Amino acid sequence: MTAVKVLIVDDQDVLRASLATLLAVSPQIEVTHDVGDGWAAVNVVRAHRIDVVLMDIRMPGLDGVRATKEITRISPTTRVLILTTFDADDLVIAAIQAGASGYLTKDTRPDALRQAVLDVAAGTSALAAGVAAKIIGLLRRAPTPEPNALILQRRVVTYGGLSRLR
């Protein structure tokens, strides 16, 4: 099995080094690059095959939301997992709308972070519990579309007895 190739993007050198060490514990994960800003991340993704970008939100230059949008545009197979201190509603929604496959906060347990990287690489999503609760709260406050409109926009996919809307 080929290791998941990961790019770490954060403006703090010590944090990037710590994350690389933490992820290296898993033989399924290979940190191939680490950079300090969004522009550098975009350039790495342009030049190399990256499976997962572990992205901070607030950085000088190109922030994590705009970098996520550009990365998912130029490399649709590259998945972006946000890892940040900030979980404000507007940042969560902006990151997901930009193409992020997950949103975790920096208080995530090391084993949970490693698993989230693997999950995102496999095509699923990863959300911190608090972030998931925020999204549910935002959706509950949003206007409800007509039920028939929802059915037309999505199809039900069944996996091993579990139904998921797609």
SEDRENKOL-678312 format. One record per residue: residue number from 1; residue in three letters; z, x, y of N, C-alpha, C in turn. Coordinates in nm, 2 decimals, padded with zeros to 4 digits. Layout:
<sites>
SITE / nr / rest / n_up / n_east / n_north / ca_up / ca_east / ca_north / c_up / c_east / c_north
SITE / NUM / ALA / Z / X / Y / Z / X / Y / Z / X / Y
...
</sites>
This chain:
<sites>
SITE / nr / rest / n_up / n_east / n_north / ca_up / ca_east / ca_north / c_up / c_east / c_north
SITE / 1 / MET / 00.00 / 00.08 / -00.12 / 00.00 / 00.00 / 00.00 / 00.00 / 00.09 / 00.12
SITE / 2 / THR / -00.09 / 00.06 / 00.22 / -00.10 / 00.13 / 00.34 / 00.02 / 00.09 / 00.44
SITE / 3 / ALA / 00.08 / 00.19 / 00.50 / 00.19 / 00.16 / 00.59 / 00.13 / 00.09 / 00.72
SITE / 4 / VAL / 00.22 / 00.01 / 00.77 / 00.18 / -00.06 / 00.90 / 00.19 / 00.04 / 01.01
SITE / 5 / LYS / 00.08 / 00.05 / 01.08 / 00.07 / 00.15 / 01.19 / 00.12 / 00.08 / 01.32
SITE / 6 / VAL / 00.23 / 00.15 / 01.38 / 00.30 / 00.09 / 01.49 / 00.29 / 00.18 / 01.62
SITE / 7 / LEU / 00.27 / 00.11 / 01.73 / 00.27 / 00.18 / 01.86 / 00.40 / 00.12 / 01.93
SITE / 8 / ILE / 00.48 / 00.21 / 01.98 / 00.60 / 00.17 / 02.06 / 00.57 / 00.19 / 02.20
SITE / 9 / VAL / 00.60 / 00.08 / 02.28 / 00.57 / 00.08 / 02.43 / 00.70 / 00.05 / 02.50
SITE / 10 / ASP / 00.76 / 00.14 / 02.57 / 00.88 / 00.12 / 02.65 / 00.89 / 00.23 / 02.75
SITE / 11 / ASP / 00.94 / 00.20 / 02.87 / 00.94 / 00.30 / 02.98 / 01.06 / 00.39 / 02.96
SITE / 12 / GLN / 01.15 / 00.37 / 02.87 / 01.27 / 00.46 / 02.85 / 01.24 / 00.55 / 02.73
SITE / 13 / ASP / 01.24 / 00.68 / 02.75 / 01.21 / 00.78 / 02.65 / 01.31 / 00.78 / 02.53
SITE / 14 / VAL / 01.44 / 00.77 / 02.56 / 01.54 / 00.77 / 02.46 / 01.52 / 00.64 / 02.37
SITE / 15 / LEU / 01.49 / 00.53 / 02.43 / 01.48 / 00.41 / 02.35 / 01.35 / 00.42 / 02.26
SITE / 16 / ARG / 01.25 / 00.48 / 02.31 / 01.13 / 00.49 / 02.22 / 01.16 / 00.58 / 02.10
SITE / 17 / ALA / 01.23 / 00.69 / 02.13 / 01.26 / 00.78 / 02.02 / 01.36 / 00.72 / 01.92
SITE / 18 / SER / 01.45 / 00.64 / 01.97 / 01.55 / 00.57 / 01.88 / 01.48 / 00.47 / 01.80
SITE / 19 / LEU / 01.38 / 00.39 / 01.86 / 01.31 / 00.29 / 01.78 / 01.22 / 00.36 / 01.68
SITE / 20 / ALA / 01.16 / 00.47 / 01.71 / 01.08 / 00.54 / 01.61 / 01.16 / 00.58 / 01.49
SITE / 21 / THR / 01.28 / 00.63 / 01.52 / 01.37 / 00.68 / 01.41 / 01.42 / 00.56 / 01.33
SITE / 22 / LEU / 01.45 / 00.45 / 01.39 / 01.50 / 00.33 / 01.33 / 01.39 / 00.27 / 01.24
SITE / 23 / LEU / 01.26 / 00.27 / 01.29 / 01.15 / 00.21 / 01.21 / 01.11 / 00.31 / 01.09
SITE / 24 / ALA / 01.13 / 00.44 / 01.11 / 01.09 / 00.54 / 01.01 / 01.17 / 00.52 / 00.88
SITE / 25 / VAL / 01.28 / 00.45 / 00.89 / 01.36 / 00.43 / 00.77 / 01.28 / 00.36 / 00.66
SITE / 26 / SER / 01.19 / 00.27 / 00.71 / 01.10 / 00.20 / 00.61 / 00.98 / 00.27 / 00.58
SITE / 27 / PRO / 00.95 / 00.29 / 00.45 / 00.83 / 00.36 / 00.41 / 00.71 / 00.28 / 00.43
SITE / 28 / GLN / 00.73 / 00.15 / 00.46 / 00.61 / 00.06 / 00.49 / 00.57 / 00.06 / 00.63
SITE / 29 / ILE / 00.64 / 00.14 / 00.72 / 00.61 / 00.14 / 00.86 / 00.58 / 00.29 / 00.90
SITE / 30 / GLU / 00.48 / 00.31 / 00.98 / 00.45 / 00.44 / 01.03 / 00.43 / 00.43 / 01.18
SITE / 31 / VAL / 00.52 / 00.49 / 01.26 / 00.50 / 00.49 / 01.40 / 00.40 / 00.60 / 01.43
SITE / 32 / THR / 00.29 / 00.56 / 01.48 / 00.18 / 00.66 / 01.51 / 00.18 / 00.71 / 01.65
SITE / 33 / HIS / 00.23 / 00.63 / 01.74 / 00.23 / 00.66 / 01.88 / 00.34 / 00.59 / 01.95
SITE / 34 / ASP / 00.39 / 00.66 / 02.06 / 00.48 / 00.59 / 02.15 / 00.44 / 00.63 / 02.30
SITE / 35 / VAL / 00.44 / 00.53 / 02.38 / 00.40 / 00.55 / 02.52 / 00.50 / 00.48 / 02.62
SITE / 36 / GLY / 00.49 / 00.52 / 02.75 / 00.58 / 00.46 / 02.84 / 00.54 / 00.36 / 02.94
SITE / 37 / ASP / 00.41 / 00.31 / 02.92 / 00.36 / 00.20 / 03.01 / 00.25 / 00.13 / 02.94
SITE / 38 / GLY / 00.22 / 00.01 / 03.00 / 00.11 / -00.07 / 02.95 / -00.03 / -00.02 / 02.95
SITE / 39 / TRP / -00.06 / 00.06 / 03.05 / -00.20 / 00.12 / 03.06 / -00.21 / 00.22 / 02.94
SITE / 40 / ALA / -00.11 / 00.30 / 02.92 / -00.12 / 00.40 / 02.81 / -00.13 / 00.32 / 02.67
SITE / 41 / ALA / -00.06 / 00.21 / 02.66 / -00.07 / 00.13 / 02.54 / -00.21 / 00.08 / 02.51
SITE / 42 / VAL / -00.27 / 00.03 / 02.62 / -00.41 / -00.02 / 02.61 / -00.50 / 00.09 / 02.56
SITE / 43 / ASN / -00.49 / 00.21 / 02.62 / -00.57 / 00.32 / 02.59 / -00.55 / 00.36 / 02.44
SITE / 44 / VAL / -00.43 / 00.36 / 02.39 / -00.40 / 00.40 / 02.25 / -00.47 / 00.30 / 02.16
SITE / 45 / VAL / -00.46 / 00.17 / 02.19 / -00.52 / 00.06 / 02.11 / -00.67 / 00.08 / 02.11
SITE / 46 / ARG / -00.73 / 00.11 / 02.22 / -00.87 / 00.13 / 02.23 / -00.92 / 00.25 / 02.14
SITE / 47 / ALA / -00.84 / 00.35 / 02.13 / -00.88 / 00.47 / 02.06 / -00.83 / 00.48 / 01.91
SITE / 48 / HIS / -00.74 / 00.40 / 01.87 / -00.68 / 00.41 / 01.74 / -00.66 / 00.27 / 01.67
SITE / 49 / ARG / -00.66 / 00.27 / 01.54 / -00.63 / 00.14 / 01.47 / -00.48 / 00.13 / 01.47
SITE / 50 / ILE / -00.43 / 00.03 / 01.54 / -00.29 / 00.00 / 01.55 / -00.27 / -00.14 / 01.49
SITE / 51 / ASP / -00.17 / -00.16 / 01.40 / -00.15 / -00.29 / 01.34 / -00.05 / -00.37 / 01.43
SITE / 52 / VAL / 00.05 / -00.31 / 01.47 / 00.16 / -00.38 / 01.55 / 00.20 / -00.29 / 01.67
SITE / 53 / VAL / 00.20 / -00.36 / 01.79 / 00.25 / -00.29 / 01.91 / 00.39 / -00.35 / 01.94
SITE / 54 / LEU / 00.49 / -00.27 / 01.94 / 00.62 / -00.31 / 01.98 / 00.64 / -00.29 / 02.13
SITE / 55 / MET / 00.64 / -00.40 / 02.21 / 00.61 / -00.40 / 02.35 / 00.73 / -00.44 / 02.43
SITE / 56 / ASP / 00.77 / -00.36 / 02.53 / 00.87 / -00.40 / 02.63 / 00.80 / -00.49 / 02.73
SITE / 57 / ILE / 00.87 / -00.57 / 02.80 / 00.82 / -00.66 / 02.90 / 00.81 / -00.60 / 03.04
SITE / 58 / ARG / 00.92 / -00.55 / 03.09 / 00.92 / -00.49 / 03.22 / 00.91 / -00.34 / 03.22
SITE / 59 / MET / 00.79 / -00.30 / 03.28 / 00.76 / -00.16 / 03.28 / 00.69 / -00.14 / 03.41
SITE / 60 / PRO / 00.69 / -00.01 / 03.47 / 00.61 / 00.01 / 03.59 / 00.46 / 00.01 / 03.55
SITE / 61 / GLY / 00.38 / -00.01 / 03.65 / 00.23 / -00.02 / 03.62 / 00.20 / -00.15 / 03.56
SITE / 62 / LEU / 00.13 / -00.14 / 03.45 / 00.09 / -00.26 / 03.37 / 00.21 / -00.31 / 03.29
SITE / 63 / ASP / 00.26 / -00.43 / 03.32 / 00.38 / -00.48 / 03.25 / 00.34 / -00.53 / 03.11
SITE / 64 / GLY / 00.44 / -00.57 / 03.03 / 00.42 / -00.60 / 02.89 / 00.34 / -00.73 / 02.87
SITE / 65 / VAL / 00.35 / -00.82 / 02.96 / 00.27 / -00.95 / 02.94 / 00.12 / -00.92 / 02.97
SITE / 66 / ARG / 00.09 / -00.85 / 03.08 / -00.05 / -00.82 / 03.10 / -00.11 / -00.72 / 03.00
SITE / 67 / ALA / -00.03 / -00.63 / 02.96 / -00.07 / -00.53 / 02.85 / -00.10 / -00.61 / 02.72
SITE / 68 / THR / -00.02 / -00.71 / 02.69 / -00.04 / -00.79 / 02.57 / -00.17 / -00.86 / 02.58
SITE / 69 / LYS / -00.19 / -00.92 / 02.69 / -00.32 / -01.00 / 02.71 / -00.44 / -00.91 / 02.69
SITE / 70 / GLU / -00.43 / -00.79 / 02.75 / -00.55 / -00.69 / 02.73 / -00.56 / -00.64 / 02.59
SITE / 71 / ILE / -00.45 / -00.61 / 02.53 / -00.46 / -00.56 / 02.39 / -00.51 / -00.66 / 02.29
SITE / 72 / THR / -00.47 / -00.78 / 02.31 / -00.52 / -00.89 / 02.21 / -00.66 / -00.92 / 02.25
SITE / 73 / ARG / -00.71 / -00.90 / 02.37 / -00.85 / -00.92 / 02.40 / -00.94 / -00.81 / 02.34
SITE / 74 / ILE / -00.89 / -00.68 / 02.35 / -00.98 / -00.57 / 02.30 / -00.97 / -00.55 / 02.16
SITE / 75 / SER / -00.86 / -00.59 / 02.10 / -00.83 / -00.57 / 01.95 / -00.77 / -00.69 / 01.89
SITE / 76 / PRO / -00.84 / -00.80 / 01.86 / -00.78 / -00.92 / 01.81 / -00.70 / -00.91 / 01.68
SITE / 77 / THR / -00.72 / -00.80 / 01.61 / -00.65 / -00.78 / 01.48 / -00.51 / -00.71 / 01.51
SITE / 78 / THR / -00.49 / -00.65 / 01.63 / -00.37 / -00.59 / 01.66 / -00.27 / -00.70 / 01.70
SITE / 79 / ARG / -00.15 / -00.69 / 01.64 / -00.05 / -00.79 / 01.67 / 00.05 / -00.73 / 01.77
SITE / 80 / VAL / 00.10 / -00.81 / 01.86 / 00.20 / -00.76 / 01.96 / 00.33 / -00.83 / 01.94
SITE / 81 / LEU / 00.44 / -00.75 / 01.92 / 00.58 / -00.80 / 01.91 / 00.65 / -00.75 / 02.03
SITE / 82 / ILE / 00.70 / -00.85 / 02.11 / 00.77 / -00.82 / 02.23 / 00.92 / -00.78 / 02.19
SITE / 83 / LEU / 00.97 / -00.67 / 02.24 / 01.11 / -00.64 / 02.22 / 01.16 / -00.60 / 02.36
SITE / 84 / THR / 01.25 / -00.69 / 02.41 / 01.30 / -00.67 / 02.55 / 01.44 / -00.72 / 02.57
SITE / 85 / THR / 01.49 / -00.69 / 02.68 / 01.63 / -00.73 / 02.72 / 01.62 / -00.87 / 02.78
SITE / 86 / PHE / 01.50 / -00.91 / 02.83 / 01.49 / -01.03 / 02.91 / 01.44 / -01.15 / 02.82
SITE / 87 / ASP / 01.51 / -01.26 / 02.83 / 01.46 / -01.38 / 02.76 / 01.45 / -01.50 / 02.85
SITE / 88 / ALA / 01.41 / -01.48 / 02.97 / 01.39 / -01.59 / 03.07 / 01.28 / -01.68 / 03.02
SITE / 89 / ASP / 01.29 / -01.81 / 03.04 / 01.18 / -01.90 / 02.99 / 01.04 / -01.86 / 03.03
SITE / 90 / ASP / 01.03 / -01.82 / 03.16 / 00.89 / -01.79 / 03.21 / 00.84 / -01.67 / 03.14
SITE / 91 / LEU / 00.92 / -01.57 / 03.11 / 00.87 / -01.45 / 03.04 / 00.83 / -01.48 / 02.90
SITE / 92 / VAL / 00.91 / -01.56 / 02.83 / 00.89 / -01.59 / 02.69 / 00.75 / -01.67 / 02.68
SITE / 93 / ILE / 00.74 / -01.77 / 02.76 / 00.61 / -01.85 / 02.76 / 00.49 / -01.76 / 02.80
SITE / 94 / ALA / 00.51 / -01.68 / 02.90 / 00.40 / -01.60 / 02.95 / 00.35 / -01.50 / 02.84
SITE / 95 / ALA / 00.45 / -01.44 / 02.77 / 00.42 / -01.34 / 02.66 / 00.35 / -01.41 / 02.54
SITE / 96 / ILE / 00.39 / -01.53 / 02.51 / 00.33 / -01.60 / 02.40 / 00.19 / -01.65 / 02.44
SITE / 97 / GLN / 00.17 / -01.69 / 02.56 / 00.04 / -01.74 / 02.61 / -00.05 / -01.62 / 02.62
SITE / 98 / ALA / 00.00 / -01.50 / 02.64 / -00.08 / -01.38 / 02.65 / -00.13 / -01.33 / 02.51
SITE / 99 / GLY / -00.07 / -01.38 / 02.41 / -00.11 / -01.34 / 02.27 / 00.00 / -01.28 / 02.19
SITE / 100 / ALA / 00.12 / -01.27 / 02.23 / 00.23 / -01.21 / 02.15 / 00.25 / -01.29 / 02.03
SITE / 101 / SER / 00.27 / -01.22 / 01.92 / 00.30 / -01.28 / 01.79 / 00.45 / -01.30 / 01.76
SITE / 102 / GLY / 00.53 / -01.24 / 01.85 / 00.67 / -01.25 / 01.83 / 00.74 / -01.21 / 01.96
SITE / 103 / TYR / 00.87 / -01.25 / 01.97 / 00.95 / -01.22 / 02.09 / 01.09 / -01.20 / 02.04
SITE / 104 / LEU / 01.14 / -01.07 / 02.05 / 01.28 / -01.04 / 02.01 / 01.35 / -00.98 / 02.12
SITE / 105 / THR / 01.48 / -00.99 / 02.12 / 01.56 / -00.92 / 02.22 / 01.62 / -00.79 / 02.17
SITE / 106 / LYS / 01.65 / -00.70 / 02.25 / 01.70 / -00.57 / 02.21 / 01.83 / -00.57 / 02.14
SITE / 107 / ASP / 01.90 / -00.68 / 02.13 / 02.02 / -00.69 / 02.05 / 01.99 / -00.73 / 01.90
SITE / 108 / THR / 01.86 / -00.73 / 01.86 / 01.82 / -00.75 / 01.73 / 01.87 / -00.64 / 01.63
SITE / 109 / ARG / 01.92 / -00.69 / 01.52 / 01.97 / -00.59 / 01.42 / 01.86 / -00.50 / 01.37
SITE / 110 / PRO / 01.88 / -00.37 / 01.34 / 01.78 / -00.28 / 01.29 / 01.70 / -00.34 / 01.17
SITE / 111 / ASP / 01.77 / -00.39 / 01.07 / 01.69 / -00.44 / 00.95 / 01.61 / -00.56 / 00.99
SITE / 112 / ALA / 01.65 / -00.64 / 01.08 / 01.58 / -00.76 / 01.12 / 01.45 / -00.71 / 01.20
SITE / 113 / LEU / 01.47 / -00.61 / 01.28 / 01.35 / -00.56 / 01.36 / 01.25 / -00.50 / 01.26
SITE / 114 / ARG / 01.29 / -00.42 / 01.16 / 01.19 / -00.37 / 01.07 / 01.12 / -00.48 / 00.99
SITE / 115 / GLN / 01.20 / -00.59 / 00.95 / 01.13 / -00.70 / 00.88 / 01.04 / -00.77 / 00.98
SITE / 116 / ALA / 01.07 / -00.79 / 01.10 / 00.99 / -00.86 / 01.20 / 00.86 / -00.78 / 01.22
SITE / 117 / VAL / 00.86 / -00.65 / 01.22 / 00.74 / -00.57 / 01.23 / 00.65 / -00.60 / 01.11
SITE / 118 / LEU / 00.71 / -00.60 / 00.99 / 00.63 / -00.63 / 00.87 / 00.57 / -00.77 / 00.87
SITE / 119 / ASP / 00.66 / -00.86 / 00.91 / 00.61 / -01.00 / 00.91 / 00.50 / -01.03 / 01.01
SITE / 120 / VAL / 00.51 / -00.97 / 01.13 / 00.40 / -00.98 / 01.23 / 00.28 / -00.92 / 01.18
SITE / 121 / ALA / 00.29 / -00.80 / 01.12 / 00.17 / -00.73 / 01.06 / 00.10 / -00.82 / 00.95
SITE / 122 / ALA / 00.18 / -00.90 / 00.88 / 00.13 / -00.98 / 00.77 / 00.07 / -01.11 / 00.83
SITE / 123 / GLY / 00.08 / -01.14 / 00.96 / 00.02 / -01.25 / 01.02 / 00.12 / -01.37 / 01.05
SITE / 124 / THR / 00.24 / -01.35 / 01.03 / 00.34 / -01.45 / 01.07 / 00.40 / -01.42 / 01.21
SITE / 125 / SER / 00.49 / -01.50 / 01.25 / 00.55 / -01.48 / 01.39 / 00.70 / -01.45 / 01.37
SITE / 126 / ALA / 00.75 / -01.39 / 01.47 / 00.90 / -01.35 / 01.47 / 00.96 / -01.39 / 01.60
SITE / 127 / LEU / 01.06 / -01.47 / 01.60 / 01.13 / -01.51 / 01.73 / 01.28 / -01.49 / 01.71
SITE / 128 / ALA / 01.34 / -01.44 / 01.81 / 01.49 / -01.43 / 01.81 / 01.54 / -01.57 / 01.81
SITE / 129 / ALA / 01.65 / -01.60 / 01.75 / 01.71 / -01.73 / 01.75 / 01.72 / -01.80 / 01.88
SITE / 130 / GLY / 01.77 / -01.72 / 01.98 / 01.79 / -01.77 / 02.11 / 01.65 / -01.81 / 02.18
SITE / 131 / VAL / 01.55 / -01.73 / 02.15 / 01.42 / -01.75 / 02.20 / 01.36 / -01.88 / 02.14
SITE / 132 / ALA / 01.38 / -01.89 / 02.01 / 01.33 / -02.01 / 01.94 / 01.39 / -02.14 / 02.00
SITE / 133 / ALA / 01.52 / -02.13 / 02.03 / 01.59 / -02.24 / 02.09 / 01.54 / -02.27 / 02.23
SITE / 134 / LYS / 01.51 / -02.17 / 02.30 / 01.45 / -02.19 / 02.44 / 01.31 / -02.26 / 02.43
SITE / 135 / ILE / 01.23 / -02.22 / 02.33 / 01.10 / -02.28 / 02.31 / 01.11 / -02.43 / 02.27
SITE / 136 / ILE / 01.20 / -02.45 / 02.18 / 01.22 / -02.59 / 02.14 / 01.27 / -02.68 / 02.26
SITE / 137 / GLY / 01.36 / -02.62 / 02.34 / 01.41 / -02.69 / 02.46 / 01.29 / -02.72 / 02.55
SITE / 138 / LEU / 01.21 / -02.62 / 02.58 / 01.10 / -02.64 / 02.67 / 01.00 / -02.74 / 02.61
SITE / 139 / LEU / 00.97 / -02.74 / 02.48 / 00.88 / -02.84 / 02.42 / 00.94 / -02.98 / 02.43
SITE / 140 / ARG / 01.07 / -02.99 / 02.42 / 01.13 / -03.12 / 02.42 / 01.12 / -03.18 / 02.56
SITE / 141 / ARG / 01.12 / -03.10 / 02.66 / 01.11 / -03.14 / 02.80 / 00.97 / -03.17 / 02.85
SITE / 142 / ALA / 00.87 / -03.12 / 02.77 / 00.73 / -03.13 / 02.81 / 00.68 / -03.27 / 02.78
SITE / 143 / PRO / 00.58 / -03.32 / 02.85 / 00.53 / -03.45 / 02.82 / 00.48 / -03.45 / 02.68
SITE / 144 / THR / 00.50 / -03.57 / 02.61 / 00.46 / -03.58 / 02.47 / 00.31 / -03.63 / 02.47
SITE / 145 / PRO / 00.22 / -03.56 / 02.40 / 00.09 / -03.60 / 02.39 / 00.08 / -03.72 / 02.29
SITE / 146 / GLU / -00.03 / -03.80 / 02.30 / -00.05 / -03.91 / 02.20 / -00.05 / -03.85 / 02.06
SITE / 147 / PRO / 00.01 / -03.92 / 01.97 / 00.02 / -03.87 / 01.83 / -00.12 / -03.85 / 01.77
SITE / 148 / ASN / -00.22 / -03.93 / 01.80 / -00.35 / -03.91 / 01.74 / -00.42 / -03.78 / 01.80
SITE / 149 / ALA / -00.39 / -03.75 / 01.92 / -00.44 / -03.63 / 01.98 / -00.39 / -03.50 / 01.91
SITE / 150 / LEU / -00.26 / -03.51 / 01.87 / -00.21 / -03.39 / 01.79 / -00.27 / -03.38 / 01.66
SITE / 151 / ILE / -00.29 / -03.49 / 01.59 / -00.36 / -03.49 / 01.46 / -00.50 / -03.43 / 01.47
SITE / 152 / LEU / -00.57 / -03.47 / 01.57 / -00.71 / -03.42 / 01.59 / -00.71 / -03.27 / 01.62
SITE / 153 / GLN / -00.61 / -03.22 / 01.69 / -00.61 / -03.08 / 01.73 / -00.57 / -02.99 / 01.62
SITE / 154 / ARG / -00.49 / -03.03 / 01.52 / -00.44 / -02.95 / 01.42 / -00.46 / -03.00 / 01.28
SITE / 155 / ARG / -00.46 / -02.92 / 01.18 / -00.47 / -02.97 / 01.05 / -00.35 / -02.92 / 00.97
SITE / 156 / VAL / -00.31 / -03.00 / 00.87 / -00.19 / -02.96 / 00.79 / -00.24 / -02.87 / 00.68
SITE / 157 / VAL / -00.17 / -02.76 / 00.66 / -00.19 / -02.66 / 00.56 / -00.07 / -02.66 / 00.47
SITE / 158 / THR / -00.09 / -02.67 / 00.34 / 00.03 / -02.67 / 00.25 / 00.03 / -02.54 / 00.17
SITE / 159 / TYR / 00.15 / -02.48 / 00.17 / 00.17 / -02.35 / 00.09 / 00.29 / -02.38 / 00.00
SITE / 160 / GLY / 00.27 / -02.38 / -00.13 / 00.37 / -02.39 / -00.23 / 00.47 / -02.50 / -00.20
SITE / 161 / GLY / 00.42 / -02.62 / -00.16 / 00.50 / -02.73 / -00.14 / 00.55 / -02.74 / 00.00
SITE / 162 / LEU / 00.53 / -02.64 / 00.08 / 00.58 / -02.65 / 00.22 / 00.46 / -02.68 / 00.31
SITE / 163 / SER / 00.47 / -02.78 / 00.40 / 00.36 / -02.81 / 00.49 / 00.38 / -02.74 / 00.62
SITE / 164 / ARG / 00.27 / -02.69 / 00.68 / 00.28 / -02.63 / 00.81 / 00.16 / -02.68 / 00.89
SITE / 165 / LEU / 00.18 / -02.71 / 01.01 / 00.07 / -02.75 / 01.10 / 00.00 / -02.62 / 01.14
SITE / 166 / ARG / -00.13 / -02.63 / 01.14 / -00.21 / -02.51 / 01.19 / -00.30 / -02.55 / 01.30
</sites>
